[in-house]
Amino acid sequence: MDMSHCAAPLALMSVFILLDIVTGLIGAAAQGDFSSSKMREGLFHKSAFYGAFALAVALEACGNYVELGVDVPAVGVVATYVILTEVTSILENLCIINPDLKNNKFLAMFGKES
């Protein structure tokens, strides 16, 4: 059972999660709004992303031995969903850090309006 194809999606997903955490902390500092309950909730959400990734890995591994009826690239789908979710959050954090980004073409580059 070769699951080496999972390493790169996991690493990339982790980079975006880390960027979200860092920009979120910087944004909270910029607003003077550190909240342990918000941080705890955010960490629970991040752990759920890793749980979903683990489920995708298990589903693909199971597909090697049991006919599931479909061949879904679950790892890629989950990693893509997590990365896109994190990109949205990172953009929001960047706009908190620098509100001027909301009022120019920065968000439009990402297909997002202010």
Disulfide bonds with the S-S distance in Angstrom:
none
